[in-house]
């Protein structure tokens, strides 16, 4: 985790807001740049996903 090597395979964040449209657009941060606090009625997906291409060949054996 400290080396952040996972970022090569994780192109998304944890998820996204969910509303009337599947990908409702709403800011994730407030005006000061702080993460928004979840409040009643807010809905978001949790969908971590790793993308490892078939041609990727520099993974360690272990």
PyMOL Python script that loads the backbone (N, CA, C, O; Angstrom):
from pymol import cmd

cmd.read_pdbstr("""\
ATOM      1  N   UNK A   1       0.821  -1.185   0.000  1.00  0.00           N
ATOM      2  CA  UNK A   1       0.000   0.000   0.000  1.00  0.00           C
ATOM      3  C   UNK A   1       0.871   1.256   0.000  1.00  0.00           C
ATOM      4  O   UNK A   1       0.566   2.220  -0.703  1.00  0.00           O
ATOM      5  N   UNK A   2       1.934   1.252   0.770  1.00  0.00           N
ATOM      6  CA  UNK A   2       2.766   2.448   0.884  1.00  0.00           C
ATOM      7  C   UNK A   2       3.381   2.835  -0.459  1.00  0.00           C
ATOM      8  O   UNK A   2       3.534   4.021  -0.750  1.00  0.00           O
ATOM      9  N   UNK A   3       3.734   1.843  -1.279  1.00  0.00           N
ATOM     10  CA  UNK A   3       4.350   2.140  -2.577  1.00  0.00           C
ATOM     11  C   UNK A   3       3.325   2.562  -3.625  1.00  0.00           C
ATOM     12  O   UNK A   3       3.690   3.074  -4.683  1.00  0.00           O
ATOM     13  N   UNK A   4       2.046   2.347  -3.331  1.00  0.00           N
ATOM     14  CA  UNK A   4       0.941   2.687  -4.236  1.00  0.00           C
ATOM     15  C   UNK A   4       1.023   1.943  -5.570  1.00  0.00           C
ATOM     16  O   UNK A   4       0.528   2.435  -6.584  1.00  0.00           O
ATOM     17  N   UNK A   5       1.643   0.762  -5.577  1.00  0.00           N
ATOM     18  CA  UNK A   5       1.774  -0.004  -6.814  1.00  0.00           C
ATOM     19  C   UNK A   5       0.415  -0.465  -7.344  1.00  0.00           C
ATOM     20  O   UNK A   5       0.287  -0.751  -8.534  1.00  0.00           O
ATOM     21  N   UNK A   6      -0.583  -0.540  -6.493  1.00  0.00           N
ATOM     22  CA  UNK A   6      -1.928  -0.942  -6.905  1.00  0.00           C
ATOM     23  C   UNK A   6      -2.556   0.042  -7.884  1.00  0.00           C
ATOM     24  O   UNK A   6      -3.464  -0.331  -8.627  1.00  0.00           O
ATOM     25  N   UNK A   7      -2.097   1.279  -7.902  1.00  0.00           N
ATOM     26  CA  UNK A   7      -2.715   2.311  -8.748  1.00  0.00           C
ATOM     27  C   UNK A   7      -2.628   1.980 -10.231  1.00  0.00           C
ATOM     28  O   UNK A   7      -3.419   2.496 -11.022  1.00  0.00           O
ATOM     29  N   UNK A   8      -1.689   1.135 -10.622  1.00  0.00           N
ATOM     30  CA  UNK A   8      -1.583   0.727 -12.026  1.00  0.00           C
ATOM     31  C   UNK A   8      -2.816  -0.027 -12.470  1.00  0.00           C
ATOM     32  O   UNK A   8      -3.177   0.014 -13.646  1.00  0.00           O
ATOM     33  N   UNK A   9      -3.474  -0.721 -11.541  1.00  0.00           N
ATOM     34  CA  UNK A   9      -4.582  -1.600 -11.876  1.00  0.00           C
ATOM     35  C   UNK A   9      -5.939  -1.074 -11.424  1.00  0.00           C
ATOM     36  O   UNK A   9      -6.974  -1.621 -11.805  1.00  0.00           O
ATOM     37  N   UNK A  10      -5.942  -0.039 -10.630  1.00  0.00           N
ATOM     38  CA  UNK A  10      -7.183   0.500 -10.077  1.00  0.00           C
ATOM     39  C   UNK A  10      -7.415   1.875 -10.679  1.00  0.00           C
ATOM     40  O   UNK A  10      -6.880   2.872 -10.194  1.00  0.00           O
ATOM     41  N   UNK A  11      -8.207   1.925 -11.725  1.00  0.00           N
ATOM     42  CA  UNK A  11      -8.410   3.196 -12.423  1.00  0.00           C
ATOM     43  C   UNK A  11      -9.604   3.967 -11.877  1.00  0.00           C
ATOM     44  O   UNK A  11      -9.782   5.141 -12.201  1.00  0.00           O
ATOM     45  N   UNK A  12     -10.420   3.324 -11.056  1.00  0.00           N
ATOM     46  CA  UNK A  12     -11.578   3.976 -10.470  1.00  0.00           C
ATOM     47  C   UNK A  12     -11.344   4.209  -8.990  1.00  0.00           C
ATOM     48  O   UNK A  12     -10.416   3.663  -8.392  1.00  0.00           O
ATOM     49  N   UNK A  13     -12.189   5.017  -8.424  1.00  0.00           N
ATOM     50  CA  UNK A  13     -12.195   5.174  -6.964  1.00  0.00           C
ATOM     51  C   UNK A  13     -13.124   4.116  -6.395  1.00  0.00           C
ATOM     52  O   UNK A  13     -13.425   3.133  -7.073  1.00  0.00           O
ATOM     53  N   UNK A  14     -13.581   4.293  -5.174  1.00  0.00           N
ATOM     54  CA  UNK A  14     -14.425   3.297  -4.521  1.00  0.00           C
ATOM     55  C   UNK A  14     -15.748   3.102  -5.233  1.00  0.00           C
ATOM     56  O   UNK A  14     -16.234   1.973  -5.315  1.00  0.00           O
ATOM     57  N   UNK A  15     -16.334   4.141  -5.739  1.00  0.00           N
ATOM     58  CA  UNK A  15     -17.627   4.064  -6.402  1.00  0.00           C
ATOM     59  C   UNK A  15     -18.038   5.430  -6.913  1.00  0.00           C
ATOM     60  O   UNK A  15     -17.190   6.272  -7.208  1.00  0.00           O
ATOM     61  N   UNK A  16     -19.344   5.649  -7.017  1.00  0.00           N
ATOM     62  CA  UNK A  16     -19.852   6.926  -7.496  1.00  0.00           C
ATOM     63  C   UNK A  16     -21.245   7.148  -6.937  1.00  0.00           C
ATOM     64  O   UNK A  16     -21.894   6.223  -6.448  1.00  0.00           O
ATOM     65  N   UNK A  17     -21.692   8.399  -7.020  1.00  0.00           N
ATOM     66  CA  UNK A  17     -23.039   8.721  -6.565  1.00  0.00           C
ATOM     67  C   UNK A  17     -24.051   7.942  -7.386  1.00  0.00           C
ATOM     68  O   UNK A  17     -23.800   7.608  -8.544  1.00  0.00           O
ATOM     69  N   UNK A  18     -25.177   7.658  -6.788  1.00  0.00           N
ATOM     70  CA  UNK A  18     -26.240   6.951  -7.479  1.00  0.00           C
ATOM     71  C   UNK A  18     -27.539   7.704  -7.244  1.00  0.00           C
ATOM     72  O   UNK A  18     -27.892   8.013  -6.106  1.00  0.00           O
ATOM     73  N   UNK A  19     -28.241   7.993  -8.317  1.00  0.00           N
ATOM     74  CA  UNK A  19     -29.487   8.742  -8.197  1.00  0.00           C
ATOM     75  C   UNK A  19     -30.452   8.348  -9.290  1.00  0.00           C
ATOM     76  O   UNK A  19     -30.517   7.183  -9.684  1.00  0.00           O
ATOM     77  N   UNK A  20     -31.197   9.313  -9.776  1.00  0.00           N
ATOM     78  CA  UNK A  20     -32.181   9.043 -10.821  1.00  0.00           C
ATOM     79  C   UNK A  20     -31.494   8.558 -12.095  1.00  0.00           C
ATOM     80  O   UNK A  20     -32.037   7.722 -12.817  1.00  0.00           O
ATOM     81  N   UNK A  21     -30.313   9.077 -12.367  1.00  0.00           N
ATOM     82  CA  UNK A  21     -29.480   8.598 -13.461  1.00  0.00           C
ATOM     83  C   UNK A  21     -28.412   7.723 -12.806  1.00  0.00           C
ATOM     84  O   UNK A  21     -27.999   8.005 -11.682  1.00  0.00           O
ATOM     85  N   UNK A  22     -27.972   6.703 -13.460  1.00  0.00           N
ATOM     86  CA  UNK A  22     -27.011   5.779 -12.844  1.00  0.00           C
ATOM     87  C   UNK A  22     -25.739   6.471 -12.384  1.00  0.00           C
ATOM     88  O   UNK A  22     -25.144   6.061 -11.387  1.00  0.00           O
ATOM     89  N   UNK A  23     -25.314   7.501 -13.079  1.00  0.00           N
ATOM     90  CA  UNK A  23     -24.088   8.205 -12.723  1.00  0.00           C
ATOM     91  C   UNK A  23     -24.387   9.686 -12.486  1.00  0.00           C
ATOM     92  O   UNK A  23     -23.872  10.553 -13.192  1.00  0.00           O
ATOM     93  N   UNK A  24     -25.218   9.962 -11.495  1.00  0.00           N
ATOM     94  CA  UNK A  24     -25.501  11.361 -11.172  1.00  0.00           C
ATOM     95  C   UNK A  24     -24.206  12.094 -10.866  1.00  0.00           C
ATOM     96  O   UNK A  24     -23.305  11.559 -10.220  1.00  0.00           O
ATOM     97  N   UNK A  25     -24.136  13.309 -11.335  1.00  0.00           N
ATOM     98  CA  UNK A  25     -22.946  14.122 -11.116  1.00  0.00           C
ATOM     99  C   UNK A  25     -23.199  15.027  -9.916  1.00  0.00           C
ATOM    100  O   UNK A  25     -24.175  15.776  -9.886  1.00  0.00           O
ATOM    101  N   UNK A  26     -22.335  14.952  -8.958  1.00  0.00           N
ATOM    102  CA  UNK A  26     -22.383  15.806  -7.789  1.00  0.00           C
ATOM    103  C   UNK A  26     -20.957  15.861  -7.258  1.00  0.00           C
ATOM    104  O   UNK A  26     -20.228  14.874  -7.354  1.00  0.00           O
ATOM    105  N   UNK A  27     -20.554  16.978  -6.709  1.00  0.00           N
ATOM    106  CA  UNK A  27     -19.161  17.061  -6.247  1.00  0.00           C
ATOM    107  C   UNK A  27     -18.880  16.099  -5.087  1.00  0.00           C
ATOM    108  O   UNK A  27     -19.729  15.879  -4.224  1.00  0.00           O
ATOM    109  N   UNK A  28     -17.687  15.541  -5.089  1.00  0.00           N
ATOM    110  CA  UNK A  28     -17.257  14.662  -4.008  1.00  0.00           C
ATOM    111  C   UNK A  28     -16.583  15.465  -2.896  1.00  0.00           C
ATOM    112  O   UNK A  28     -16.367  14.958  -1.796  1.00  0.00           O
ATOM    113  N   UNK A  29     -16.257  16.715  -3.192  1.00  0.00           N
ATOM    114  CA  UNK A  29     -15.569  17.575  -2.232  1.00  0.00           C
ATOM    115  C   UNK A  29     -16.338  18.882  -2.066  1.00  0.00           C
ATOM    116  O   UNK A  29     -17.056  19.313  -2.967  1.00  0.00           O
ATOM    117  N   UNK A  30     -16.175  19.501  -0.904  1.00  0.00           N
ATOM    118  CA  UNK A  30     -16.809  20.799  -0.676  1.00  0.00           C
ATOM    119  C   UNK A  30     -15.954  21.908  -1.274  1.00  0.00           C
ATOM    120  O   UNK A  30     -14.935  21.635  -1.909  1.00  0.00           O
ATOM    121  N   UNK A  31     -16.360  23.151  -1.076  1.00  0.00           N
ATOM    122  CA  UNK A  31     -15.656  24.287  -1.671  1.00  0.00           C
ATOM    123  C   UNK A  31     -14.208  24.411  -1.183  1.00  0.00           C
ATOM    124  O   UNK A  31     -13.357  24.963  -1.882  1.00  0.00           O
ATOM    125  N   UNK A  32     -13.938  23.897   0.011  1.00  0.00           N
ATOM    126  CA  UNK A  32     -12.586  23.967   0.586  1.00  0.00           C
ATOM    127  C   UNK A  32     -11.723  22.775   0.165  1.00  0.00           C
ATOM    128  O   UNK A  32     -10.552  22.698   0.539  1.00  0.00           O
ATOM    129  N   UNK A  33     -12.294  21.843  -0.614  1.00  0.00           N
ATOM    130  CA  UNK A  33     -11.535  20.676  -1.066  1.00  0.00           C
ATOM    131  C   UNK A  33     -11.614  19.488  -0.127  1.00  0.00           C
ATOM    132  O   UNK A  33     -10.935  18.484  -0.342  1.00  0.00           O
ATOM    133  N   UNK A  34     -12.435  19.587   0.915  1.00  0.00           N
ATOM    134  CA  UNK A  34     -12.603  18.484   1.865  1.00  0.00           C
ATOM    135  C   UNK A  34     -13.626  17.485   1.335  1.00  0.00           C
ATOM    136  O   UNK A  34     -14.583  17.867   0.662  1.00  0.00           O
ATOM    137  N   UNK A  35     -13.424  16.205   1.641  1.00  0.00           N
ATOM    138  CA  UNK A  35     -14.398  15.184   1.251  1.00  0.00           C
ATOM    139  C   UNK A  35     -15.739  15.490   1.900  1.00  0.00           C
ATOM    140  O   UNK A  35     -15.805  15.872   3.068  1.00  0.00           O
ATOM    141  N   UNK A  36     -16.797  15.318   1.135  1.00  0.00           N
ATOM    142  CA  UNK A  36     -18.131  15.563   1.677  1.00  0.00           C
ATOM    143  C   UNK A  36     -18.492  14.498   2.698  1.00  0.00           C
ATOM    144  O   UNK A  36     -18.079  13.344   2.580  1.00  0.00           O
ATOM    145  N   UNK A  37     -19.259  14.889   3.691  1.00  0.00           N
ATOM    146  CA  UNK A  37     -19.777  13.964   4.688  1.00  0.00           C
ATOM    147  C   UNK A  37     -21.102  13.416   4.184  1.00  0.00           C
ATOM    148  O   UNK A  37     -21.959  14.168   3.722  1.00  0.00           O
ATOM    149  N   UNK A  38     -21.264  12.096   4.277  1.00  0.00           N
ATOM    150  CA  UNK A  38     -22.523  11.494   3.861  1.00  0.00           C
ATOM    151  C   UNK A  38     -23.641  11.945   4.789  1.00  0.00           C
ATOM    152  O   UNK A  38     -23.466  12.028   6.004  1.00  0.00           O
ATOM    153  N   UNK A  39     -24.778  12.231   4.200  1.00  0.00           N
ATOM    154  CA  UNK A  39     -25.950  12.616   4.977  1.00  0.00           C
ATOM    155  C   UNK A  39     -27.121  11.733   4.558  1.00  0.00           C
ATOM    156  O   UNK A  39     -27.052  11.024   3.554  1.00  0.00           O
ATOM    157  N   UNK A  40     -28.181  11.787   5.331  1.00  0.00           N
ATOM    158  CA  UNK A  40     -29.362  10.975   5.048  1.00  0.00           C
ATOM    159  C   UNK A  40     -29.835  11.205   3.622  1.00  0.00           C
ATOM    160  O   UNK A  40     -29.931  12.345   3.168  1.00  0.00           O
ATOM    161  N   UNK A  41     -30.131  10.122   2.921  1.00  0.00           N
ATOM    162  CA  UNK A  41     -30.644  10.199   1.562  1.00  0.00           C
ATOM    163  C   UNK A  41     -29.574  10.122   0.479  1.00  0.00           C
ATOM    164  O   UNK A  41     -29.903   9.946  -0.694  1.00  0.00           O
ATOM    165  N   UNK A  42     -28.301  10.249   0.848  1.00  0.00           N
ATOM    166  CA  UNK A  42     -27.228  10.133  -0.139  1.00  0.00           C
ATOM    167  C   UNK A  42     -26.966   8.660  -0.418  1.00  0.00           C
ATOM    168  O   UNK A  42     -26.916   7.849   0.506  1.00  0.00           O
ATOM    169  N   UNK A  43     -26.800   8.314  -1.689  1.00  0.00           N
ATOM    170  CA  UNK A  43     -26.556   6.930  -2.084  1.00  0.00           C
ATOM    171  C   UNK A  43     -25.354   6.904  -3.020  1.00  0.00           C
ATOM    172  O   UNK A  43     -25.235   7.746  -3.910  1.00  0.00           O
ATOM    173  N   UNK A  44     -24.465   5.937  -2.817  1.00  0.00           N
ATOM    174  CA  UNK A  44     -23.347   5.751  -3.729  1.00  0.00           C
ATOM    175  C   UNK A  44     -23.064   4.267  -3.868  1.00  0.00           C
ATOM    176  O   UNK A  44     -23.425   3.465  -3.006  1.00  0.00           O
ATOM    177  N   UNK A  45     -22.416   3.917  -4.957  1.00  0.00           N
ATOM    178  CA  UNK A  45     -22.072   2.521  -5.212  1.00  0.00           C
ATOM    179  C   UNK A  45     -20.738   2.192  -4.547  1.00  0.00           C
ATOM    180  O   UNK A  45     -19.944   3.086  -4.251  1.00  0.00           O
ATOM    181  N   UNK A  46     -20.505   0.931  -4.320  1.00  0.00           N
ATOM    182  CA  UNK A  46     -19.199   0.446  -3.877  1.00  0.00           C
ATOM    183  C   UNK A  46     -18.798  -0.606  -4.898  1.00  0.00           C
ATOM    184  O   UNK A  46     -19.342  -1.710  -4.918  1.00  0.00           O
ATOM    185  N   UNK A  47     -17.859  -0.257  -5.728  1.00  0.00           N
ATOM    186  CA  UNK A  47     -17.514  -1.150  -6.829  1.00  0.00           C
ATOM    187  C   UNK A  47     -16.032  -1.099  -7.166  1.00  0.00           C
ATOM    188  O   UNK A  47     -15.661  -0.699  -8.269  1.00  0.00           O
ATOM    189  N   UNK A  48     -15.189  -1.497  -6.233  1.00  0.00           N
ATOM    190  CA  UNK A  48     -13.774  -1.535  -6.592  1.00  0.00           C
ATOM    191  C   UNK A  48     -13.536  -2.576  -7.684  1.00  0.00           C
ATOM    192  O   UNK A  48     -14.184  -3.623  -7.706  1.00  0.00           O
ATOM    193  N   UNK A  49     -12.634  -2.292  -8.557  1.00  0.00           N
ATOM    194  CA  UNK A  49     -12.340  -3.212  -9.650  1.00  0.00           C
ATOM    195  C   UNK A  49     -10.888  -3.039 -10.040  1.00  0.00           C
ATOM    196  O   UNK A  49     -10.380  -1.918 -10.086  1.00  0.00           O
ATOM    197  N   UNK A  50     -10.230  -4.129 -10.317  1.00  0.00           N
ATOM    198  CA  UNK A  50      -8.851  -4.090 -10.804  1.00  0.00           C
ATOM    199  C   UNK A  50      -8.844  -4.455 -12.277  1.00  0.00           C
ATOM    200  O   UNK A  50      -9.568  -5.349 -12.715  1.00  0.00           O
ATOM    201  N   UNK A  51      -8.025  -3.758 -13.025  1.00  0.00           N
ATOM    202  CA  UNK A  51      -7.878  -4.012 -14.459  1.00  0.00           C
ATOM    203  C   UNK A  51      -6.455  -4.485 -14.709  1.00  0.00           C
ATOM    204  O   UNK A  51      -5.506  -3.716 -14.557  1.00  0.00           O
ATOM    205  N   UNK A  52      -6.305  -5.748 -15.093  1.00  0.00           N
ATOM    206  CA  UNK A  52      -4.984  -6.303 -15.395  1.00  0.00           C
ATOM    207  C   UNK A  52      -5.026  -6.807 -16.829  1.00  0.00           C
ATOM    208  O   UNK A  52      -5.674  -7.814 -17.113  1.00  0.00           O
ATOM    209  N   UNK A  53      -4.341  -6.118 -17.737  1.00  0.00           N
ATOM    210  CA  UNK A  53      -4.374  -6.519 -19.149  1.00  0.00           C
ATOM    211  C   UNK A  53      -3.755  -7.900 -19.361  1.00  0.00           C
ATOM    212  O   UNK A  53      -2.846  -8.302 -18.634  1.00  0.00           O
ATOM    213  N   UNK A  54      -4.254  -8.615 -20.355  1.00  0.00           N
ATOM    214  CA  UNK A  54      -3.719  -9.944 -20.674  1.00  0.00           C
ATOM    215  C   UNK A  54      -2.244  -9.876 -21.044  1.00  0.00           C
ATOM    216  O   UNK A  54      -1.497 -10.817 -20.775  1.00  0.00           O
ATOM    217  N   UNK A  55      -1.823  -8.801 -21.641  1.00  0.00           N
ATOM    218  CA  UNK A  55      -0.444  -8.678 -22.101  1.00  0.00           C
ATOM    219  C   UNK A  55       0.492  -8.186 -21.008  1.00  0.00           C
ATOM    220  O   UNK A  55       1.675  -7.956 -21.260  1.00  0.00           O
ATOM    221  N   UNK A  56      -0.022  -8.025 -19.813  1.00  0.00           N
ATOM    222  CA  UNK A  56       0.794  -7.526 -18.714  1.00  0.00           C
ATOM    223  C   UNK A  56       1.736  -8.631 -18.267  1.00  0.00           C
ATOM    224  O   UNK A  56       1.279  -9.709 -17.889  1.00  0.00           O
ATOM    225  N   UNK A  57       3.035  -8.388 -18.299  1.00  0.00           N
ATOM    226  CA  UNK A  57       3.970  -9.479 -18.000  1.00  0.00           C
ATOM    227  C   UNK A  57       5.066  -9.114 -16.999  1.00  0.00           C
ATOM    228  O   UNK A  57       6.068  -9.823 -16.913  1.00  0.00           O
ATOM    229  N   UNK A  58       4.905  -8.043 -16.251  1.00  0.00           N
ATOM    230  CA  UNK A  58       5.960  -7.722 -15.290  1.00  0.00           C
ATOM    231  C   UNK A  58       5.491  -7.855 -13.837  1.00  0.00           C
ATOM    232  O   UNK A  58       5.989  -7.154 -12.956  1.00  0.00           O
ATOM    233  N   UNK A  59       4.527  -8.758 -13.588  1.00  0.00           N
ATOM    234  CA  UNK A  59       4.108  -9.038 -12.226  1.00  0.00           C
ATOM    235  C   UNK A  59       5.105  -9.990 -11.576  1.00  0.00           C
ATOM    236  O   UNK A  59       5.655 -10.858 -12.254  1.00  0.00           O
ATOM    237  N   UNK A  60       5.346  -9.843 -10.282  1.00  0.00           N
ATOM    238  CA  UNK A  60       6.232 -10.801  -9.620  1.00  0.00           C
ATOM    239  C   UNK A  60       5.590 -12.183  -9.570  1.00  0.00           C
ATOM    240  O   UNK A  60       4.365 -12.297  -9.613  1.00  0.00           O
ATOM    241  N   UNK A  61       6.400 -13.231  -9.479  1.00  0.00           N
ATOM    242  CA  UNK A  61       5.897 -14.607  -9.441  1.00  0.00           C
ATOM    243  C   UNK A  61       5.111 -14.902  -8.162  1.00  0.00           C
ATOM    244  O   UNK A  61       4.227 -15.760  -8.172  1.00  0.00           O
ATOM    245  N   UNK A  62       5.410 -14.221  -7.080  1.00  0.00           N
ATOM    246  CA  UNK A  62       4.731 -14.503  -5.806  1.00  0.00           C
ATOM    247  C   UNK A  62       3.710 -13.458  -5.500  1.00  0.00           C
ATOM    248  O   UNK A  62       3.042 -13.532  -4.469  1.00  0.00           O
TER     249      UNK A  62
END
""", "prot")
cmd.dss("prot")
cmd.show_as("cartoon", "prot")
cmd.util.cbc("prot")
cmd.orient("prot")
